[in-house]
């Protein structure tokens, strides 16, 4: 029983210290942060575009 427990402990330790998948996780985090920044930035752009279109519509309504 003890040898099986030690094997499990060593397997967990060896997997914990491996760095093979670390790059993939880092790239995923960077892509996620870029996506969040893009969504936040586009929200401001969408508001500005809406204001411009509302202004144009108002001008066209008063001219007609």
Number of C-alpha atoms within 10 A of each C-alpha: 5 7 8 9 10 11 11 12 11 12 11 11 11 10 10 9 8 9 8 8 8 10 10 10 10 11 11 12 12 12 12 12 12 12 12 12 12 11 12 11 11 12 11 11 12 11 11 12 11 12 12 12 12 12 12 11 12 11 11 10 9 7 7 5
